[in-house]
Amino acid sequence: MSDPKLSEISGVGPATARLLADSGFASVESVAQAAPGELARVPGFGEARAAAVIAAAVSLQSRGKAPGSVAKPEKTKKKADKDKKDKKKEKKGKGKGKKKDSKKKKKKKKKK
């Protein structure tokens, strides 16, 4: 199987493929391994588009490979920060499900 072309990445047409190549991303592999911030420096790319194109490149690259050999794309800083906040809330007991527990306790007290 031959290596996929940049224009085979979902959301990348011939013009964008040329922009990527001119910016140093000459292969699907180089796009798949890039951080969103690096790809966002390419004209016409922001963080969101960069993350979507990276994910599409990883997906394209993984076709035909053995299961488990796919590299996960890096999380964007915004997503990573949100995950950290969610974990802190769970540790403090402010995560999801807290209200449900307190409602159950109130119902039990009323029944007694």
C-alpha positions, -999 to +999 in steps of 0.1 A: +000+000+000+014+034-010+016+063+014-015+085+014-013+120-001-020+152+018-051+159-003-066+126+009-069+140+044-105+149+052-108+187+049-077+192+028-080+200-008-052+205-034-047+242-024-045+234+013-021+205+005+002+229-012+001+253+017+009+225+041+038+213+020+051+248+016+049+252+054+070+220+061+042+194+064+050+174+033+034+141+044+003+128+061+026+114+088+041+149+095+006+163+098-005+135+121+025+140+144+021+178+145+008+197+175-023+218+169-003+250+177+023+241+150-003+235+123-022+267+134+007+287+120-002+276+085-022+303+067-059+296+069-056+273+100-067+281+135-064+258+166-098+241+159-091+234+122-056+222+130-069+198+156-096+185+131-070+180+103-046+163+127-073+139+138-082+132+101-046+126+093-042+101+122-074+084+110-061+082+074-028+069+085-043+042+107-062+026+078-047-007+070-025-008+101-028-034+129-052-025+157-035-007+186-008+008+164-025+042+161-010+072+178-035+094+195-035+131+185-024+154+213-051+172+233-055+208+227-045+230+256-082+240+261-093+204+263-065+194+286-073+223+310-110+213+310-101+177+318-079+189+348-107+211+361-132+182+359-108+159+378-104+185+405-142+189+409-146+151+412-120+150+439-137+178+459-170+161+455-184+187+432-186+165+401-216+151+384-239+129+406-235+150+437-269+165+435-285+132+429-270+118+461-283+148+482-318+144+467-319+107+477-308+116+513-336+142+515-362+117+504-349+092+530-352+117+557-387+126+548-398+090+548-385+085+584 
